[in-house]
């Protein structure tokens, strides 16, 4: 799973928390928490790396909502953090 922090400190903190939980569940995780890099660059890099699942901690992170993207199908959806963790660990 490629976890992208698309925003400020809150999004980065949430992205790191999620990645820790995924890693503890045995999921291989790559986190992009680079400061000073636009979300667009991070998304482009995520596509180039080619990890099948991308989780984005973005503007709705304060509400406990993240975006999941399946690179194989191109499907994107907003889900709660709990739902994202459930889907990615099962």
C-alpha positions as CSV (number, residue, x, y, z in Angstrom):
1,X,0.0,0.0,0.0
2,X,1.3,3.4,-0.9
3,X,0.2,6.0,1.7
4,X,0.3,9.6,0.5
5,X,0.1,12.5,2.9
6,X,-1.6,15.2,0.8
7,X,-1.5,18.3,2.9
8,X,-0.2,19.7,6.1
9,X,0.9,18.3,9.5
10,X,-2.5,16.8,10.3
11,X,-2.5,14.7,7.1
12,X,1.1,13.7,7.6
13,X,0.3,12.6,11.2
14,X,-2.7,10.6,10.1
15,X,-0.8,9.0,7.2
16,X,2.0,7.9,9.6
17,X,-0.6,6.5,12.1
18,X,-2.3,4.5,9.3
19,X,1.0,3.2,7.9
20,X,2.0,2.0,11.4
21,X,-1.3,0.1,11.8
22,X,-1.0,-1.4,8.4
23,X,2.6,-2.5,9.0
24,X,1.6,-4.0,12.3
25,X,-0.9,-6.1,10.5
26,X,1.8,-7.4,8.1
27,X,1.0,-5.1,5.1
28,X,3.9,-3.8,3.1
29,X,3.7,0.0,3.3
30,X,5.4,2.9,1.5
31,X,4.7,6.3,2.9
32,X,5.2,9.6,1.0
33,X,5.4,12.3,3.7
34,X,7.7,14.7,1.8
35,X,7.3,18.2,2.9
36,X,7.4,21.0,0.3
37,X,6.2,18.6,-2.5
38,X,2.8,19.2,-4.0
39,X,0.1,16.5,-3.8
40,X,0.2,16.3,-7.6
41,X,3.8,15.3,-7.6
42,X,3.2,12.7,-4.9
43,X,0.3,11.2,-6.9
44,X,2.4,11.1,-10.1
45,X,5.2,9.3,-8.2
46,X,2.7,6.9,-6.7
47,X,1.6,6.0,-10.2
48,X,5.2,5.6,-11.4
49,X,6.1,3.3,-8.5
50,X,3.1,1.1,-9.3
51,X,1.9,0.0,-5.9
52,X,-1.6,-1.6,-6.5
53,X,-3.4,0.3,-3.7
54,X,-3.0,4.0,-2.9
55,X,-4.4,5.6,0.3
56,X,-4.6,9.3,0.4
57,X,-4.8,11.3,3.7
58,X,-6.1,14.6,2.4
59,X,-8.4,17.4,3.1
60,X,-11.1,15.3,4.8
61,X,-8.6,13.7,7.2
62,X,-9.9,15.8,10.1
63,X,-13.2,14.1,9.6
64,X,-11.6,10.6,9.7
65,X,-12.1,10.1,5.9
66,X,-9.4,9.0,3.5
67,X,-9.4,8.2,-0.2
68,X,-8.6,4.7,-1.5
69,X,-7.5,4.1,-5.1
70,X,-7.2,0.8,-6.7
71,X,-4.6,1.2,-9.5
72,X,-5.8,-1.9,-11.3
73,X,-9.4,-0.7,-11.8
74,X,-8.8,3.1,-11.4
75,X,-11.7,3.1,-8.9
76,X,-11.4,5.8,-6.2
77,X,-13.6,6.2,-3.2
78,X,-13.7,8.0,0.1
79,X,-14.0,5.8,3.2
80,X,-13.5,6.1,6.9
81,X,-10.0,5.3,8.3
82,X,-11.5,2.2,9.9
83,X,-13.0,0.9,6.7
84,X,-9.7,1.5,4.8
85,X,-7.8,-0.4,7.4
86,X,-10.3,-3.3,7.3
87,X,-10.1,-3.5,3.5
88,X,-6.4,-3.3,3.2
89,X,-5.7,-5.9,5.9
90,X,-8.1,-8.5,4.8
